[in-house]
């Protein structure tokens, strides 16, 4: 599976300008409805207002897990965010990504033997608590390739649900505590979910940024299917259709739990089910850590050589660029693909780590505008990611690596954006 891409912008896109501005300006913070709000002063509790009645509901703290005497061979690479360092093993997801920000500050100790005298940070080893990584200092006391023993504490997170019964007192339904990607607890039978409360690692008080009101799911306008008419006719006729997915690590599979749950496979499977007489062939031309510059370089070899009838393009890694460059690259890609007889769908990408969201909206608009200019299919995955807030889900909880790789739910959102074009 591809590593985290090196190009990391920020941003937001959604169905309406109001929601776009909300996500962009808040950068992951939530605007609490009057019904569910923080206590005054903030505490590990929420307040539920029902007319004149105000109910205070305690929120359980995030679970703290202690690790003692864990044997690790320490490497010489200095910690460098996601890119380098020896990871604290309990903070690594099954897909190999590290959980960011879950280590309890001050809890890490590195020892030569379990329970022994600790080595000194900075003198003997380097430590990045945020990225759960250590690295040996060459001039320190830890020998090269040595096994060391780690003590540390880390938090798990939850998405609790504030629920209201048909009659009676509101309550909190506790979600399952996990290392990453918590799912909402949901309302119990006979109850209505009013808000999700994100119990983040290490949180000591619930603020408005942690409360996500639950509203009706968003509806999306039907996309313009003119750009995929030829593909649809081939599918309806029972012909063979070769579809190429061109993109970065997300197209490769991001961090879907299984290859068949990544969006390219999901789309191919859905088309085979919808058009059972057709022969749908999928070529996944995703390469992790790349952008549309590299796509242009390898287009002949990795895409046109497959003689596709359809090409779906997704590049989150373009989103640090000026709009003019994004548009020009897509003009070249679409021009060469059309000359070879392929139809094109541009898939707008998912929302990413809030710290990288600043330029997202500008780049998103560039994709929407160039798709309209060129008359190609546009699958608005970004809008579906932004609309998660409407149903009480922080979009960050769909990022397995906490940065830019979606979980299975995130890949399915892409399918929901793509399939209406067919």
Secondary structure, DSSP 8 states (H G I E B T S, - for coil): -----S--------SSHHHHHHHHHHTT-----TTEEE-SS--SEEEEEETTEEEEEE-----EEEEEEEEEE--SS--BTTTBSEE-GGGB-TTS-B-TT-B-TT--EEESSTTS-B--BTTTEEEETTTTEEEE-TTSSS-TT-EEEEEEEEE-BEEEEEEEESSS--EEE----BSS---B----TTEEEEEEEEE-TT--S--GGGEEEB----------GGGGHHHHHHHHHT-EEEEEEEESHHHHTTT-SSGGGSHHHHHHHHHHHHSTTSEEEEEEEE-TT--HHHHHHHHHHHTGGG--SEEEEE-GGGTTS-HHHHHHHHHHHHHHHHHTT-EEEEE------GGG-TTHHHHHHHHHHHHHHHT-EEE-HHHHHHGGGGBT--GGGGBTTSSS-B-HHHHHHHHHHHHTT-
